[in-house]
Amino acid sequence: MTEHPTSHEGRKAMAARPQERTRPRQETAATTAGAAAPAAAVAVPAPAPGGGNGNSGGGQTGAEAAARREGERLRFVGAATRRIARGLDLDEIVLGLCRATVPTFSDVILVYLRDPLPVGDERPAEPFVLRLRRTDRLRLTDLEGEELVLVPDPDPTPAAELCEVRSGSALAEVLRGVRPVPGDSAAARAALPELLGQDHPVPGGQRAILAPLRGRRRVIGAAVFLRRPERAGFEPNDLLVAAQLATHTALGIDKAVLYGREAYIADELQRTMLPDSLPQPTGVRLASRYLPAAETARVGGDWYDAIPLPGSRVALVVGDVMGHSMTSAAIMGQLRTTAQTLAGLDLPPQEVLHHLDEQAQRLGENRMATCMYAVYDPVSHRITIANAGHPPPILLHLGGRAEVLRVPPGAPIGVGGVDFEAVELDAPAGATLLLYTDGLVESRLRDVWTGIEQLRERLAATAQLTGPDHSPPLEALCDDVLDMLGPGDRDDDIALLAARFDGIAPSDVAYWFLEPEDAAPGRARRLARRALARWDLEELTDSVELLISEVVTNAVRYAERPVTLRLLRTDVLRCEVGDDSPQLPRQRRARDTDESGRGLFLVNRLARRWGATRLSGGKVVWFELATR
């Protein structure tokens, strides 16, 4: 501390103390509650404000000495409050109070905070309990004529870890009064033993101050300032100093607790807006990453999603709502939910973007967002992509070549009155599609197209490491992509979705059309039996024939056009039956006298998984059986 020049009397008093040889140590930023704070052996040229003995010294009059001490107090309060205000979280604020006051203002400080700390208008928990949050104990010593240095107190005095403040007690009355009280007052003599414990000796005379910490609405703790017997006691004006320190500390703690709650809410909001986990659709592997822009902007409008579709297809979505706020996150959540609903209707990608554009306009003016919507079909090895003002995707081929896909850019969602165009491209097995938001490729240091080219080069370089016959591991590829970000490249939050196309080989697919007639279930059983024999899955024949018969029978009952039947062999056997009726089947419990209604009960009992999805032109009912 350099704010308070050491007085001549202070140096003589320090030099008169017993000398201790102490090896200097580096100061650490935090200590555990109740433990002595390790501190730096740094030169300290200043005693405490008000720590003089009242002598003028150097020919000064009493009035001049008092004015000098008052000036020192003001400078000290200014420097200490600035140090406290620099703290962003609770621990930093308490640390700032301790390091600003020890040993400049006191030799020992103990900071007690309410446990748990109430947040905002939250009702405080009962009983009223104070917990020792931090204590610092340092002392000045002279190393054989060298400069005065700070060293840890070799014999720290113990203090109670917890204190329950009982209604009507002396401690409760002091805390309710809010103002700091000197240690020699009757109130402090009764309250300090309650707070510190009966075994804790309190220095006599004016060498203690008990200062309540009051936030905006209530008392949230207390600070105890202590001076040792060899040091001059506190002066009356030091109570004003303690009040200033306590007020700034309490208000800072209030802000830190509120900020912590808001950050927690922001994290929870962002977490619920994004998928908990990605699905595992047939023929494609997925990986994702999300990074907020900064600790001060935890909530953004970036999102990603992967939505299984009928026919073993999967919709891949990445979007970015403009702005960084709770509003942006709320709009993002509504658009993501709308996209999931539209995907469930199996609409083409350009139609999904069109409806998202209409939804954004209904949400209000200037609700702008960009979005990339792609549908991958593992059977045809094709991908259909539509873009709404989003950065183009990059396709990393198996041989290591990375290309920026030529997709019509389109206008952002929310502009209104524009058409979106979809393109269909090859998606070869082993290739990797990377969808991302502009935070990955654009910053203050580079424009978006420079960033896209750097990303393409990074993907190609990573693929070269694994050789031409192997694709890089998907999770490692995502991490490597994020490593390209420099220190100044985090201006925006980042959403990243990577899809590795494995596809389904044509030899593992069987597809038929069945006329909606009474003979259709029997024909479906025969076709399925032949396919299972070809795939060496005869052990599943009985189960597959029974389930196919039930599902096809239900489809034929309502269909007017041919029914589709498709079998897919991957790590499971998947059967899909489609018809032109939009009514979804519903499982119900059949009565003993009913002649129907047991088909879905059998499907539910025998299949590993099953489901039904409504399409724009009907529905698909599917089930899966384990092959191993």
Solvent accessible surface area in square Angstrom, and as a share of the most:
residue,aa,sasa,rsa
1,M,54,0.24
2,T,113,0.66
3,E,57,0.26
4,H,2,0.01
5,P,83,0.52
6,T,29,0.17
7,S,20,0.13
8,H,125,0.56
9,E,35,0.16
10,G,14,0.13
11,R,116,0.42
12,K,116,0.49
13,A,52,0.40
14,M,15,0.07
15,A,58,0.45
16,A,88,0.68
17,R,36,0.13
18,P,117,0.74
19,Q,84,0.37
20,E,63,0.28
21,R,190,0.69
22,T,40,0.23
23,R,207,0.75
24,P,80,0.50
25,R,131,0.48
26,Q,160,0.71
27,E,75,0.34
28,T,63,0.36
29,A,71,0.55
30,A,68,0.53
31,T,24,0.14
32,T,100,0.58
33,A,39,0.31
34,G,38,0.37
35,A,40,0.31
36,A,31,0.24
37,A,1,0.00
38,P,39,0.24
39,A,2,0.01
40,A,9,0.07
41,A,18,0.14
42,V,72,0.41
43,A,52,0.40
44,V,3,0.02
45,P,49,0.31
46,A,2,0.02
47,P,21,0.13
48,A,4,0.03
49,P,0,0.00
50,G,2,0.02
51,G,15,0.14
52,G,26,0.25
53,N,90,0.46
54,G,43,0.41
55,N,86,0.44
56,S,34,0.22
57,G,30,0.28
58,G,90,0.87
59,G,79,0.76
60,Q,62,0.27
61,T,77,0.45
62,G,52,0.50
63,A,81,0.62
64,E,91,0.41
65,A,0,0.00
66,A,47,0.37
67,A,66,0.51
68,R,78,0.28
69,R,32,0.12
70,E,67,0.30
71,G,19,0.18
72,E,15,0.07
73,R,9,0.03
74,L,121,0.60
75,R,129,0.47
76,F,4,0.02
77,V,22,0.13
78,G,22,0.21
79,A,16,0.13
80,A,3,0.02
81,T,16,0.10
82,R,151,0.55
83,R,77,0.28
84,I,3,0.01
85,A,78,0.61
86,R,162,0.59
87,G,14,0.13
88,L,141,0.70
89,D,70,0.36
90,L,24,0.12
91,D,80,0.41
92,E,79,0.36
93,I,5,0.02
94,V,2,0.01
95,L,32,0.16
96,G,7,0.06
97,L,0,0.00
98,C,0,0.00
99,R,11,0.04
100,A,2,0.02
101,T,0,0.00
102,V,3,0.01
103,P,2,0.01
104,T,0,0.00
105,F,0,0.00
106,S,0,0.00
107,D,11,0.06
108,V,12,0.07
109,I,0,0.00
110,L,0,0.00
111,V,0,0.00
112,Y,0,0.00
113,L,5,0.03
114,R,23,0.08
115,D,51,0.27
116,P,82,0.52
117,L,33,0.17
118,P,7,0.05
119,V,19,0.11
120,G,20,0.19
121,D,111,0.58
122,E,76,0.34
123,R,208,0.76
124,P,32,0.20
125,A,46,0.36
126,E,133,0.60
127,P,75,0.47
128,F,36,0.15
129,V,30,0.17
130,L,0,0.00
131,R,93,0.34
132,L,1,0.00
133,R,95,0.35
134,R,11,0.04
135,T,0,0.00
136,D,0,0.00
137,R,5,0.02
138,L,3,0.01
139,R,50,0.18
140,L,9,0.05
141,T,8,0.05
142,D,21,0.11
143,L,25,0.12
144,E,100,0.45
145,G,71,0.68
146,E,115,0.52
147,E,117,0.52
148,L,12,0.06
149,V,15,0.09
150,L,16,0.08
151,V,4,0.02
152,P,28,0.18
153,D,9,0.04
154,P,90,0.57
155,D,113,0.58
156,P,57,0.36
157,T,43,0.25
158,P,100,0.63
159,A,28,0.22
160,A,28,0.22
161,E,78,0.35
162,L,88,0.44
163,C,11,0.06
164,E,77,0.35
165,V,11,0.06
166,R,159,0.58
167,S,118,0.76
168,G,61,0.59
169,S,24,0.15
170,A,30,0.23
171,L,1,0.00
172,A,19,0.15
173,E,78,0.35
174,V,10,0.06
175,L,4,0.02
176,R,174,0.64
177,G,47,0.46
178,V,56,0.32
179,R,189,0.69
180,P,17,0.11
181,V,28,0.16
182,P,41,0.26
183,G,6,0.06
184,D,54,0.28
185,S,31,0.20
186,A,73,0.56
187,A,46,0.35
188,A,0,0.00
189,R,143,0.52
190,A,50,0.38
191,A,0,0.00
192,L,1,0.01
193,P,39,0.24
194,E,65,0.29
195,L,0,0.00
196,L,2,0.01
197,G,22,0.21
198,Q,151,0.67
199,D,133,0.69
200,H,14,0.06
201,P,92,0.58
202,V,49,0.28
203,P,35,0.22
204,G,55,0.53
205,G,44,0.42
206,Q,87,0.39
207,R,57,0.21
208,A,1,0.00
209,I,0,0.00
210,L,0,0.00
211,A,0,0.00
212,P,4,0.02
213,L,0,0.00
214,R,96,0.35
215,G,7,0.07
216,R,109,0.40
217,R,121,0.44
218,R,48,0.17
219,V,15,0.08
220,I,3,0.02
221,G,0,0.00
222,A,0,0.00
223,A,0,0.00
224,V,0,0.00
225,F,0,0.00
226,L,10,0.05
227,R,2,0.01
228,R,44,0.16
229,P,103,0.65
230,E,83,0.37
231,R,20,0.07
232,A,31,0.24
233,G,20,0.19
234,F,8,0.03
235,E,42,0.19
236,P,105,0.66
237,N,62,0.32
238,D,0,0.00
239,L,44,0.22
240,L,120,0.60
241,V,6,0.03
242,A,0,0.00
243,A,31,0.24
244,Q,86,0.38
245,L,0,0.00
246,A,5,0.04
247,T,68,0.40
248,H,77,0.34
249,T,0,0.00
250,A,0,0.00
251,L,63,0.31
252,G,10,0.10
253,I,0,0.00
254,D,22,0.11
255,K,119,0.50
256,A,10,0.07
257,V,23,0.13
258,L,60,0.30
259,Y,94,0.36
260,G,37,0.36
261,R,96,0.35
262,E,103,0.46
263,A,11,0.08
264,Y,133,0.51
265,I,84,0.43
266,A,8,0.06
267,D,42,0.22
268,E,61,0.28
269,L,45,0.22
270,Q,12,0.05
271,R,133,0.48
272,T,95,0.55
273,M,33,0.15
274,L,17,0.08
275,P,23,0.15
276,D,139,0.72
277,S,89,0.57
278,L,38,0.19
279,P,40,0.25
280,Q,175,0.78
281,P,20,0.13
282,T,25,0.15
283,G,13,0.13
284,V,8,0.04
285,R,129,0.47
286,L,26,0.13
287,A,2,0.02
288,S,21,0.13
289,R,54,0.20
290,Y,43,0.16
291,L,51,0.25
292,P,44,0.27
293,A,9,0.07
294,A,47,0.36
295,E,113,0.51
296,T,121,0.70
297,A,31,0.24
298,R,63,0.23
299,V,11,0.06
300,G,1,0.01
301,G,0,0.00
302,D,0,0.00
303,W,0,0.00
304,Y,17,0.07
305,D,7,0.04
306,A,6,0.05
307,I,22,0.11
308,P,80,0.50
309,L,11,0.06
310,P,6,0.04
311,G,13,0.12
312,S,8,0.05
313,R,53,0.19
314,V,1,0.00
315,A,0,0.00
316,L,1,0.00
317,V,0,0.00
318,V,0,0.00
319,G,0,0.00
320,D,15,0.08
321,V,3,0.02
322,M,108,0.48
323,G,41,0.40
324,H,80,0.36
325,S,51,0.33
326,M,90,0.40
327,T,69,0.40
328,S,7,0.04
329,A,0,0.00
330,A,44,0.34
331,I,12,0.06
332,M,0,0.00
333,G,10,0.10
334,Q,77,0.34
335,L,1,0.01
336,R,32,0.11
337,T,81,0.47
338,T,26,0.15
339,A,1,0.01
340,Q,69,0.31
341,T,83,0.49
342,L,16,0.08
343,A,1,0.01
344,G,32,0.31
345,L,71,0.36
346,D,28,0.14
347,L,35,0.17
348,P,60,0.38
349,P,8,0.05
350,Q,59,0.26
351,E,70,0.31
352,V,0,0.00
353,L,0,0.00
354,H,68,0.30
355,H,63,0.28
356,L,0,0.00
357,D,2,0.01
358,E,59,0.26
359,Q,35,0.16
360,A,1,0.01
361,Q,84,0.37
362,R,165,0.60
363,L,44,0.22
364,G,30,0.28
365,E,151,0.68
366,N,135,0.69
367,R,80,0.29
368,M,50,0.22
369,A,0,0.00
370,T,20,0.11
371,C,0,0.00
372,M,1,0.00
373,Y,1,0.00
374,A,0,0.00
375,V,15,0.08
376,Y,0,0.00
377,D,34,0.18
378,P,0,0.00
379,V,34,0.20
380,S,58,0.38
381,H,46,0.21
382,R,74,0.27
383,I,3,0.02
384,T,36,0.21
385,I,0,0.00
386,A,0,0.00
387,N,3,0.02
388,A,0,0.00
389,G,27,0.26
390,H,8,0.04
391,P,18,0.11
392,P,17,0.11
393,P,1,0.01
394,I,0,0.00
395,L,7,0.03
396,L,4,0.02
397,H,35,0.15
398,L,72,0.36
399,G,47,0.45
400,G,4,0.04
401,R,139,0.51
402,A,6,0.04
403,E,56,0.25
404,V,42,0.24
405,L,13,0.07
406,R,220,0.80
407,V,15,0.09
408,P,38,0.24
409,P,96,0.60
410,G,37,0.35
411,A,23,0.18
412,P,35,0.22
413,I,0,0.00
414,G,17,0.16
415,V,74,0.42
416,G,15,0.15
417,G,88,0.85
418,V,43,0.25
419,D,136,0.70
420,F,19,0.08
421,E,105,0.47
422,A,30,0.23
423,V,33,0.19
424,E,95,0.43
425,L,49,0.25
426,D,90,0.47
427,A,0,0.00
428,P,53,0.33
429,A,54,0.42
430,G,15,0.14
431,A,1,0.00
432,T,3,0.02
433,L,1,0.00
434,L,2,0.01
435,L,4,0.02
436,Y,1,0.00
437,T,0,0.00
438,D,40,0.21
439,G,1,0.01
440,L,0,0.00
441,V,0,0.00
442,E,72,0.33
443,S,17,0.11
444,R,187,0.68
445,L,133,0.66
446,R,33,0.12
447,D,82,0.42
448,V,39,0.22
449,W,163,0.57
450,T,57,0.33
451,G,0,0.00
452,I,3,0.02
453,E,71,0.32
454,Q,72,0.32
455,L,0,0.00
456,R,66,0.24
457,E,90,0.40
458,R,74,0.27
459,L,2,0.01
460,A,21,0.16
461,A,56,0.44
462,T,17,0.10
463,A,3,0.03
464,Q,118,0.52
465,L,153,0.76
466,T,45,0.26
467,G,23,0.22
468,P,92,0.58
469,D,108,0.56
470,H,125,0.56
471,S,29,0.18
472,P,5,0.03
473,P,85,0.53
474,L,20,0.10
475,E,93,0.42
476,A,53,0.41
477,L,1,0.01
478,C,0,0.00
479,D,68,0.35
480,D,36,0.19
481,V,1,0.00
482,L,26,0.13
483,D,99,0.51
484,M,28,0.13
485,L,28,0.14
486,G,25,0.24
487,P,148,0.93
488,G,19,0.18
489,D,11,0.06
490,R,84,0.31
491,D,49,0.26
492,D,27,0.14
493,D,2,0.01
494,I,0,0.00
495,A,0,0.00
496,L,0,0.00
497,L,1,0.00
498,A,0,0.00
499,A,1,0.01
500,R,7,0.02
501,F,0,0.00
502,D,57,0.30
503,G,14,0.13
504,I,4,0.02
505,A,48,0.37
506,P,108,0.68
507,S,79,0.51
508,D,25,0.13
509,V,28,0.16
510,A,8,0.06
511,Y,108,0.41
512,W,50,0.18
513,F,127,0.53
514,L,1,0.01
515,E,101,0.45
516,P,40,0.25
517,E,93,0.42
518,D,141,0.73
519,A,67,0.52
520,A,3,0.02
521,P,17,0.11
522,G,16,0.15
523,R,102,0.37
524,A,0,0.00
525,R,79,0.29
526,R,112,0.41
527,L,19,0.10
528,A,0,0.00
529,R,105,0.38
530,R,150,0.55
531,A,1,0.00
532,L,0,0.00
533,A,48,0.37
534,R,147,0.54
535,W,10,0.04
536,D,109,0.57
537,L,16,0.08
538,E,94,0.42
539,E,123,0.55
540,L,25,0.13
541,T,21,0.12
542,D,118,0.61
543,S,39,0.25
544,V,0,0.00
545,E,28,0.13
546,L,74,0.37
547,L,0,0.00
548,I,0,0.00
549,S,21,0.13
550,E,56,0.25
551,V,9,0.05
552,V,0,0.00
553,T,53,0.31
554,N,44,0.22
555,A,3,0.03
556,V,22,0.13
557,R,142,0.52
558,Y,102,0.39
559,A,13,0.10
560,E,151,0.68
561,R,144,0.53
562,P,61,0.38
563,V,0,0.00
564,T,36,0.21
565,L,0,0.00
566,R,29,0.11
567,L,0,0.00
568,L,1,0.01
569,R,75,0.27
570,T,43,0.25
571,D,91,0.47
572,V,9,0.05
573,L,1,0.01
574,R,22,0.08
575,C,1,0.01
576,E,9,0.04
577,V,1,0.01
578,G,7,0.07
579,D,13,0.07
580,D,28,0.15
581,S,14,0.09
582,P,81,0.51
583,Q,117,0.52
584,L,59,0.30
585,P,28,0.17
586,R,208,0.76
587,Q,70,0.31
588,R,130,0.47
589,R,216,0.79
590,A,22,0.17
591,R,171,0.63
592,D,142,0.74
593,T,119,0.69
594,D,29,0.15
595,E,176,0.79
596,S,54,0.35
597,G,28,0.27
598,R,101,0.37
599,G,17,0.17
600,L,30,0.15
601,F,85,0.36
602,L,57,0.28
603,V,1,0.00
604,N,67,0.34
605,R,164,0.60
606,L,79,0.39
607,A,14,0.10
608,R,149,0.54
609,R,132,0.48
610,W,64,0.23
611,G,15,0.14
612,A,32,0.25
613,T,33,0.19
614,R,101,0.37
615,L,42,0.21
616,S,95,0.61
617,G,50,0.48
618,G,3,0.03
619,K,2,0.01
620,V,17,0.10
621,V,7,0.04
622,W,33,0.12
623,F,2,0.01
624,E,7,0.03
625,L,11,0.06
626,A,50,0.39
627,T,23,0.13
628,R,226,0.82
